[in-house]
Amino acid sequence: MNVPTTTLITGGSRGLGRSAALALADAGGDVILTYHERADAADEVVALIQAKGRRAAALRLDVARSESFAEFAQQVRQTLHDWGRERLDALVNNAGTALHAAIAETTPAQFDHLVAVHLKAPYFLTQALLPVLADGGRILNLSSGLTRFSLPGSSAYAMMKGGIEVFTRYLARELGERGIVANTLAPGAIETDFSGGMVRDNPQINAMVAAHTALGRAGKPEDIGPLVATLLSDSTGWVNAQRVEASGGMLI
């Protein structure tokens, strides 16, 4: 399995992004990752990747500020230049934030923030990086199991992820002439610090997830990272415009 030479992962300093970055490095790839606030966590991932003999760099990015994407694209170009390269081989739109609120309680400000992070950011960051992305490259957008099953309190978040799945199909259609493949990965409930770490740290929620999952447990980051590497590899090049769910069979 040959993975992309250089992959950019947003939100690669923790959780699923961290697991994906390490899995790509294990498979022989170099990684540019972004972080928002935790430079120390990002530096730790960079050090782990470098210890595997691969290149890595961490760039700060607030995905809610789409006006910064042009400047960020220049930073990506400079990083690639420093590595003796001109093109990015894959992009993983992973960065995100959660919201748990009933429809009756969700505020316009909360909704607008989700739009900025989960819809506007992947759309316009991808747009900004298209000139840097190599022909024959890969785009992987992170969605959620919540676009298939419904859990109260997740309506706004799930709506955003539903939009990402539509966006992915349009990317595949419009970029097909460049040989660029675009897919969506939809994890189920995973034990990370996402949403305050509730699946990982709340025994009741963890048990509820396990009871509703065919494999009898909540997911772990290590269940997702290697799958990201596989979906970006040349072995899955004919998989395009698809939604791949990795939930262990949750709510089936």
MIRO-89599 format. One record per atom (N, C-alpha, C): residue in three letters; x, y, z. Coordinates in steps of 0.001 Angstrom, whole numbers, plus 524288, in hexadecimal, padded with zeros to 5 digits. Example, Ala and Ser with C-alpha at 12.3 -4.5 7.8 and 13.67 -1.06 7.14 Angstrom:
2
ALA833867E9C681E78ALA8300C7EE6C81E78ALA833907F31C81E78SER832327F73681BA8SER835667FBDC81BE4SER832648001E81EBE
***
This chain:
252
MET8034C7FB5780000MET800008000080000MET8036D804D780000ASN802FF807FB7FBFBASN805F380CD67FBADASN80273811677FD2AVAL803FA814428014AVAL800F9818C9802FBVAL8033681DAC8006APRO8004B8220080085PRO80249826D57FE3CPRO8077E82873800ABTHR80AD282AC97FD70THR80FE582C877FF67THR80F45830A980398THR80BCE8346E8029ATHR80AF2838AD8065BTHR80522839AA806FDTHR803488396980BCDTHR7FDC483A3680D0BTHR7FD3783EB9810D6LEU7F9448420680FFELEU7F7E584621813BALEU7F3088446C816ADILE7F34D8448581BDBILE7EEED8430081F2FILE7ED8984798822ACTHR7E8CD8499D82225THR7E72784DB2825C0THR7E59884B3382AF3GLY7E6D184DE482F31GLY7E5B484BA68344BGLY7E8D7846BC83548GLY7EDC5846B78339DGLY7F0F28420283409GLY7F3EB841728391DSER7F2EF844ED83CD6SER7F5E4844C1841B1SER7F36C84144845D7ARG7EE9083F75844EBARG7EBEA83C60848E7ARG7E7E7838C884661GLY7E5F38352C84975GLY7E197831E9847CEGLY7E27582EF3842C3LEU7DE8082F1E83F74LEU7DEAE82C3683A8ELEU7E2E182E48836EAGLY7E3AC83373836E2GLY7E7B7835B38338BGLY7ED1D833D48351AARG7EE168338D83A2BARG7F3158319483C27ARG7F3E382BE783A89SER7EFDA828BE83B42SER7F03E8233D839D7SER7F1478229983408ALA7EEA8825C9830D3ALA7EF738258682B28ALA7F4FE82717829BEALA7F6FE82B3B82C2FALA7FC4B82D0782B01ALA8004D828D282C3ALEU7FFB482646830ACLEU8036A8223183227LEU802F881D6882E9CALA7FE2B81C1282D14ALA7FD6C8179882994ALA7FFDE818A98243DLEU7FF5181D6382249LEU801B981EC681D47LEU807A781E8681DA2ALA809C38205D821FAALA80F6D82015822B1ALA8114781A6F822EFASP80E528171C825A5ASP80FAE81193825E9ASP80FCD80F1682081ALA80C738111081D03ALA80C1980EE1817BEALA80FF181178813F6GLY813018153A815E7GLY8170C8178A8129FGLY815DA81CED8108BGLY8120081FA3812C8GLY81097824CD810E6GLY812828292581471ASP812F782DCB8123BASP8143A832818152DASP80F36835968161BVAL80F19838A781A44VAL80A3783B1D81BE8VAL80B0A840D681D65ILE8079B8442B81B51ILE806ED8497781D4AILE801D08496182067LEU8020C84AD58254CLEU7FD4E84ADA82874LEU7FC3B8505682A6BTHR7F7428516382B6BTHR7F5E08566B82DACTHR7F3F0855AE8333DTYR7F468859EF8362ATYR7F25E85A1383B75TYR7F01685F8283C4DHIS7ECCA85FFD8402DHIS7EA668650B84157HIS7ED0C867B3845F7GLU7ED3E8650E84A79GLU7EF658677184F2FGLU7F3DE864568519BARG7F39A85F2D8515CARG7F75985BEC8542EARG7FC4485AE9850FFALA7FFCD85EC5850F2ALA804B585E1784E20ALA807E0859A18506AASP8077E858DE85593ASP80A77854B085803ASP808B884F578561BALA8039184EA08557DALA80191849A385383ALA80332848D784DDBALA8030B84D0D84AC6ALA804B084CA78454FALA80A7984B4C844ECASP80DA884DCD8482AASP8134884CB784818ASP81466847108499FGLU81136844F484D21GLU811EC83F7D84EB6GLU810EB83BD384A1EVAL80CD183CEC8471FVAL80BB2839A38428FVAL8101083A1E83E8DVAL811F483EDC83DA8VAL8164A83FA583A0BVAL81B0583C6B83BBAALA81C4283C90840CBALA820C28399F842BBALA81FFE833BE84206LEU81B47831D6842EDLEU81A3982C438423ELEU81ADC82AA583C87ILE8190D82DFA838F6ILE8198E82CBB83369ILE81F4D82CD6831CFGLN82224830B4833A9GLN827AF8310383252GLN82AB982C6583483ALA8290882A7983902ALA82B94825EA83B4EALA82AC382107837FALYS826BE82120834BCLYS825C281CCF83121LYS828D481D6C82C0CGLY82BE38219F82BB2GLY82F148228982712GLY82C4F82578822BAARG827E6827FB823F5ARG824F082AE68200FARG82516830BF8214CARG823DA833E181D5DARG8238D8398281E29ARG81E3D83AFD82068ALA81E3883F2382386ALA8195384122825B3ALA819F4846E5826F7ALA815A1849B18269AALA8158184F3782808ALA810238507582A3BALA80FF28540A82E00ALA80B04855C08305BALA80A3685B8282F35LEU805BC85CD982CF1LEU804688623782BAALEU7FF7D863BE82E9FARG7FF908685E830EFARG7FAF486A2A833C9ARG7F6C886BF682FF0LEU7F1ED86A63830F0LEU7ED9586BE982D96LEU7E88A86BED830BCASP7E5BE8703A8307DASP7E07D8708883299ASP7DCC586FD482E0BVAL7DA7286B3A82D88VAL7D74486A1F828F3VAL7D25786D77828C1ALA7D0EB86FE182D1AALA7CC558734E82D1CALA7CD678788982A7BARG7D254879A282935ARG7D3D487E8C826BCARG7D56587D8B8210DSER7D18E87D1C81DACSER7D29F87BDA8183CSER7D5BD8802081580GLU7D5A3884E48179BGLU7D8AA8891881535GLU7DE8A8882C815B3SER7E01F8848481900SER7E5B188364819B0SER7E7A587F1581618PHE7E43E87CC3812F5PHE7E5C08781A81005PHE7E9B58793880BB0ALA7E97387DC78093CALA7ED3A87F038051BALA7F2C287F3980763GLU7F349881CB80BE6GLU7F85E8820D80E7AGLU7FA2187CA28103BPHE7F66C8798A8122APHE7F7CC8743B813CBPHE7F9C28710780F2CALA7F7468719380AACALA7F8FE86EAE80608ALA7FE9E8700C804AEGLN80016874F580586GLN80583876808048AGLN80934873D680868GLN807808733980D3DGLN80AB58707B81119GLN80B6886AC280F8CVAL8074E8687580D6BVAL807B68631380B8BVAL80B99862C480710ARG80B418666C8036CARG80EF9866937FF0BARG8149A866FE80104GLN8156186A52804F0GLN81AA986B06806FEGLN81CA18660C80998THR819308637180C7ETHR81ABF85E8980EFETHR81C3985A7980AE5LEU8190C85A13806D7LEU81A4C85660802A0LEU81F7F857CB8000EHIS8204D85CD47FF29HIS8254085E9B7FCCBHIS829DF85D1180034ASP8294585DB480560ASP82D7A85C44808F7ASP82EA385672808B4TRP82ABA853608074DTRP82B6C84DB9806C4TRP82D0B84C228013BGLY82DD9850027FDCFGLY82F6484EE27F872GLY82AF784CEF7F508ARG8262E84EA27F654ARG8219384CE27F36CARG81E568518D7F1A0GLU81B0E850957EDD4GLU817B5854B77EBCFGLU811F1853C77ECD6ARG8106B84EF57EDC9ARG80AE684DA27EE20ARG8099F84A837F30ALEU804DB84B587F4C5LEU80281848407F8E7LEU7FFBE843A57F654ASP8002983F037F8ACASP7FDDD83A5D7F645ASP7F875839037F862ALA7F74783AC27FD20ALA7F2298397B7FF6AALA7F0B483D938037ALEU7EB9883E4A80404LEU7E96C841E6807D7LEU7E54683F0A80B00VAL7E5A883F6A8102CVAL7E1C483D26813A9VAL7DF4084198816BAASN7DA53842AC81593ASN7D75D846AD8186DASN7D5018442881D48ASN7D7D68449C8219CASN7D66C841D182666ASN7D4DA8457182AD7ALA7D6F684A2B82B16ALA7D62484D9E82F97ALA7D05D84EB88306FGLY7CEC984ECC83557GLY7C94784FD383674GLY7C84B850AF83C32THR7C3888521B83D50THR7C1D6852ED842A8THR7BC56850CB8433FALA7BAD284F8D84809ALA7B5BB84D18848F7ALA7B1D58510584B25LEU7ACE484F9D84ACELEU7A8B98527784D67LEU7A48784E9584EF5HIS7A31984EA1853E4HIS79ECB84B5E855C2HIS79A9584EFC857DAALA7968284FAE854CAALA7922E8531B8564BALA78D568517285355ALA788FA8516985603ALA784048502F85375ALA782B88546284F72ILE77F7B852F884BAEILE77DE2856BD847B8ILE77B8985B9784A42ALA7786385ADA84E35ALA775CF85F40850CAALA77997862C6853B5GLU77E5C860E4854AEGLU78213863E1857D3GLU786C9865D6854C3THR787728642A84FEBTHR78BF9865C984CCBTHR78B8286B8784B4ETHR78FC186E7E84C2CTHR78FA38741584B0BTHR791CB875288459APRO790598799784342PRO792A087B0F83E32PRO7989387B6983E67ALA79AB787D52842B8ALA7A06987DBE84328ALA7A2F68786084318GLN7A0B5874A8845DEGLN7A2CD86F56845D1GLN7A28286CF68405CPHE79E1E86DC483DD5PHE79D5B86BA683896PHE7A14986E0E834C7ASP7A1E78733483514ASP7A57E875E58318AASP7AB1E8740783252HIS7AC8F872F38373CHIS7B1E18710683834HIS7B2AF86BA8835BALEU7AEC3868518361DLEU7AF2A863388339BLEU7AF99863BA82DB5VAL7ACAE8675382B70VAL7AD158683E825D2VAL7B2A0869DC82467ALA7B4D986D7382769ALA7BA1E86F5F8264AALA7BE2486B0382692VAL7BDA9867A282A7EVAL7C1918639182B61VAL7C0C485ED0827E3HIS7BBD285D2282740HIS7BAD08581D824B8HIS7B9238587981F01LEU7B76285CF681D48LEU7B5CD85D8B817CFLEU7B94C8615F814E4LYS7B9858662D816DALYS7BC8D86A2C81424LYS7C25E868DA81407ALA7C467866DE81852ALA7C9FB865AD81890ALA7CBA386177814AAPRO7C93685CD7814ADPRO7CAD8858F9810C8PRO7CA2A85AE280B2CTYR7C5FA85DCD80A2DTYR7C4F785FA7804DATYR7C94D8635A80311PHE7CA4C8676380627PHE7CDE586B688045BPHE7D3A186A148056ALEU7D4BA866BB80936LEU7DA19864EE809D7LEU7DB948615D8054ATHR7D80985DE1803D3THR7D90485A997FF43THR7D9D385DFB7FA6FGLN7D68B861E57F9C8GLN7D715865757F55FGLN7DC7B868057F553ALA7DE38869DC7F9DBALA7E33D86C847FA34ALA7E7D0868E47F908LEU7E726863D37FA31LEU7EB6D8601E7F984LEU7EB4785D417F448LEU7E72685DF97F138LEU7E6D785B3D7EC33LEU7EB8485C537E8ADPRO7ED888611C7E875PRO7F224861F77E524PRO7F70485F227E710VAL7F71285DAE7EC11VAL7FB9385AFC7EE4EVAL7FAEA855167EE0CLEU7F617853447EDA8LEU7F4FC84DA87EDB0LEU7F66584B437E86FALA7F94B8470D7E89AALA7FB248448C7E3D4ALA7F6B2841FD7E0D1ASP7F712841F77DBA6ASP7F39183EC47D87AASP7F43B839127DA25GLY7EFE6836417DA70GLY7F01B830EA7DC5FGLY7F03D830967E24CGLY7EF418350C7E4EFGLY7EF71835317EA9BGLY7EA81833237ED2AARG7EA3E833BE7F24AARG7E5F0831A67F55DARG7E3C9835DE7F8FBILE7DEA0835E37F9A2ILE7DC118391F7FD8EILE7D89A8358F800D3LEU7D91783603805EBLEU7D5CB832F98097ALEU7D35A836BB80D67ASN7CE34836CC80D7EASN7CB5183A308110EASN7C8F4836EB8156BLEU7C962838D781A31LEU7C741835F781EA9LEU7C1948378881F9BSER7BE408339E81FE5SER7B8BB8346482111SER7B797831D682656SER7B32282F56826D6SER7B19482D0582BCFSER7AD68828E882AECGLY7AD4F8250C82E6CGLY7A90B8214982E53GLY7A3C4823E382F20LEU7A3D58289A83152LEU79EF882B6483275LEU79C1782D3482D97THR79E5A82CB782906THR79B6982DD48243DTHR7980482933822A5ARG799078249C824F5ARG795D681FF5823CFARG791E681EE782824PHE793A781F3B82D0CPHE7900D81E7883167PHE78F76823A183461SER78B268240D83739SER789D582900839D1SER789E78285D83FBBLEU78CEA82BB98424CLEU78D0C82BDF847F9LEU78B7C8315A849B6PRO787B7831E084D2FPRO785EC8370784EDEPRO78A7483A72850BDGLY78A4183F6184F38GLY78E568430C850B4GLY792A4843B684CBDSER79259840E684869SER79682841188447ESER794B78433883F3FSER79031845AC83F10SER78DE78473283A06SER7915C84AEA836E8ALA7933C84F1E83962ALA796468530583681ALA79B6C850C08349ATYR79E1F84DEC83806TYR7A31684B7B8368CTYR7A24B847A18320BALA79E458446B8327BALA79D408408882E6FALA79BDC843178293BMET799018477882968MET797D084A588249DMET79CCA84C02821D3MET7A09084DEB824C3MET7A57E84F9D82263MET7A84084B0881FC1LYS7A852846A482270LYS7AAF6842138203FLYS7A80E83FEF81B77GLY7A2E18407181B78GLY79FF883F03816CAGLY7A194842618122DGLY7A26B8476681327GLY7A44B84AE480F0CGLY7A9A18495580D09ILE7AD058478B81080ILE7B23E845D480EEAILE7B1EA8412380B44GLU7AE3583DB080C41GLU7ADB38391B808E1GLU7ABFF83AAD8035CVAL7A89083E87802FCVAL7A710840917FDD8VAL7ABB8843397FB43PHE7AE8D846747FE2FPHE7B329849287FC20PHE7B71A845487F9E7THR7B7DA840EE7FCA2THR7BBA183D017FAE1THR7BA3483AEB7F57FARG7B539839E77F49DARG7B39F837E27EF80ARG7B4A783BE57EB30TYR7B3C2840CE7EC63TYR7B4D5844E27E882TYR7BAAC8457F7E782LEU7BDD8844FC7EB9ALEU7C37F845127EACALEU7C521840B97E70FALA7C32583C0C7E800ALA7C48C837A87E4A2ALA7C302838AC7DEFAARG7BE7583AF37DE3BARG7BC9283BF17D8E9ARG7BFBE840357D63EGLU7C0A5844817D8F8GLU7C33F848EC7D67EGLU7C9258482B7D5E8LEU7CB798450E7D958LEU7D125844587D928LEU7D2BE83F4A7D67AGLY7CEE483C647D49CGLY7D0178377A7D20DGLY7D3A78380B7CD5BGLU7D32A83C587CA8AGLU7D67283D217C5E9GLU7DC3183DD57C760ARG7DD3A83F097CC4BARG7E2A383F517CE25ARG7E45783A2E7D0B8GLY7E0EE8365F7D0B8GLY7E239831617D31FGLY7E22B8317F7D90CILE7DFBB835837DB49ILE7DF7B836017E0F9ILE7DAC7833057E30CVAL7DBBA82FBC7E6F4VAL7D7AF82C887E96CVAL7D5EB82F2F7EE78ALA7D0CE82F557EF66ALA7CEB6831B07F42EALA7CAD082DFB7F6B1ASN7CB8C82CFA7FBAEASN7C80C829977FE9EASN7C6EF82BE4803FDTHR7C2F2829B18068ATHR7C17E82B3580BD4THR7C2418268D80F75LEU7C4998278C813F9LEU7C5068239B81813LEU7C1908255181C9AALA7BDFE821E081E2CALA7BA3D8231F82252ALA7BB2C81F9582706PRO7BE298216182ADAPRO7BEEA81E2D82F8DPRO7BA0181E10832E8GLY7B988819EE835FAGLY7B588819C4839F9GLY7B79381C5883EEAALA7B5B681AAF8436EALA7B76D81CEB84867ALA7BCD881AD4849CAILE7C09781E6984A7DILE7C60B81CF384B50ILE7C7F581F2C8507EGLU7CB3E81C438532FGLU7CD7081DED85830GLU7D1E8821D085758THR7D092826D5856C1THR7D46182B0885658THR7D2BA82F75859FCASP7D58C833DE859B5ASP7D4038386585CD1ASP7CFEE83BBA85A1DPHE7CE0983A0085589PHE7C9FA83CDD852C2PHE7C51683D3F8561FSER7C290841BE855F2SER7BDD0842BA85903SER7BEC5841F385ED3GLY7C34F843E786089GLY7C48F8437A86616GLY7C61783E11867D4GLY7C73083A9F8641BGLY7C8CE8354D86577GLY7C473831F6867A7MET7BF878332486634MET7BB328307F868DBMET7BB0182AA4867AEVAL7BC4182903862EEVAL7BC2B82364861C3VAL7C09A820A386497ARG7C50D82334864DFARG7C99F820E38677CARG7C922820E486D69ASP7C71D8253A86F9FASP7C77E8260F87542ASP7C2748252D87852ASN7BDFC824F5875A5ASN7B9088242F87867ASN7B77881E6A87802PRO7B7C681B7A87C39PRO7B6B4815DC87BFFPRO7B1368149B87A10GLN7AD66817DA87B66GLN7A811816CD879C5GLN7A77A81766873DAILE7A9BF81B8D871C0ILE7A97081C6086C16ILE7AC838182C86939ASN7B112816CF86B40ASN7B435812BC868C8ASN7B14280D92868A7ALA7AEA180C4D86CF5ALA7ABA08077186D35ALA7A6FC8079C8697DMET7A48680C1F868FEMET7A01E80CA68655FMET7A1EC80BC485FC1VAL7A66880E1385E5CVAL7A88280D5185919VAL7A9B68079285828ALA7AC458051D85BEAALA7ADA57FF9785B55ALA7A8CF7FC3585AA7ALA7A4A57FD6A85D8AALA79FDF7FA5585D44ALA79D287FAD4857FFHIS79E197FF158553AHIS79B927FFF985034HIS79F3E7FF0884B96THR7A3B97FC8C84CA2THR7A7947FB838488DTHR7A8467F5AB847ECALA7A80F7F3D88431FALA7A8437EE3A84221ALA7AD2F7EBAD8445BLEU7B18B7EE7884434LEU7B66B7EC4484636LEU7B70B7ECFD84C12GLY7B33B7EF6184E9FGLY7B2F87EF5A85446GLY7B67E7F32085728ARG7B8617F7258548BARG7BB9E7FB0F85734ARG7BB73800298542BALA7BD3180455856B8ALA7BDF18094A853F6ALA7C2EA808FC850B6GLY7C34180C4784CC2GLY7C7E480C588497EGLY7CC7780EFE84C2ELYS7D11580DDE84A3ELYS7D5E68104A84C1FLYS7D8978130684790PRO7DBCF81700848AFPRO7DE7B819B284465PRO7E173815FB840CEGLU7E393811CF84313GLU7E69480E1083FFEGLU7E32D80AFD83C29ASP7DDFF80B3B83CE2ASP7DA75808D683918ASP7D9E480C398343BILE7DB1981140834B0ILE7DA1C814EC8307CILE7DF0F8166E82D7CGLY7E3578176683043GLY7E81E8192F82DB6GLY7E9E9815B782939PRO7EA708109682A06PRO7EC1480D37825BDPRO7E83C80D288212DLEU7E33280DE78224CLEU7DF5780E1B81E19LEU7E018812FE81ACBVAL7E1718175781D4CVAL7E2AD81C1781A52VAL7E72881B018168CALA7EB3F8188581883ALA7EFB88174281529ALA7EE10813C38109BTHR7EAB081005811A5THR7E8E480C8180D83THR7E5BF80F6E80962LEU7E232812D280B1DLEU7DEE2815A58076DLEU7E1F98199A80428LEU7E68481B308061FLEU7E9D081EC480320LEU7EDB581BE87FFAASER7EE0F816D48003FSER7F217813DB7FD82SER7F090812B37F7E0ASP7F472810F57F4DAASP7F36A80FA87EF63ASP7F02B80AB27EED6SER7EFB7807AF7F308SER7ECA8802DA7F2C2SER7E6CF803D87F2A8THR7E5228089E7F3E4THR7DF8B809E07F3D7THR7DE5C80E367EFE5GLY7E18980E9E7EBE2GLY7E0ED812D57E81CGLY7DBE8812B77E4FDTRP7D94880E367E4C6TRP7D46180DD67E1DBTRP7CFA980EC27E562VAL7D09A80FB77EA61VAL7CC74811397EE00VAL7CC188172D7EDCCASN7C7C4819317EBE1ASN7C74F81ED07EB03ASN7C1B5820927EC19ALA7C132825297EE88ALA7BC1C827897EFB0ALA7B8DC824347F36DGLN7BB7B8214D7F6DDGLN7B8C581DB37FA59GLN7B8E581F8380004ARG7B4E281DE5802E9ARG7B4BE81E8E8088DARG7B6198195580B08VAL7BA708192A80DDCVAL7BC258146281081VAL7BB55815238165AGLU7B7F6811F6818A5GLU7B6FA8126181E4AGLU7BA6380E958213EALA7BCC18108282573ALA7BFEE80D42828E6ALA7BDC980DD782E67SER7B9E280AB082FABSER7B72D80B31834B0SER7B6E480615837AEGLY7B941801EE835A5GLY7B8D77FCED8383FGLY7B3687FA89837F5GLY7B0187FCD0834A2GLY7AAB27FAFF83430GLY7A73F7FD7683853MET7A79C802A6838CCMET7A4798056483CBAMET79EF18065683AC3LEU79B248051083DE7LEU7959A805EC83CBFLEU7940D803B583773ILE7954A7FEBA836A9ILE793B77FC26831D0ILE78EF17F8A9832CF
***
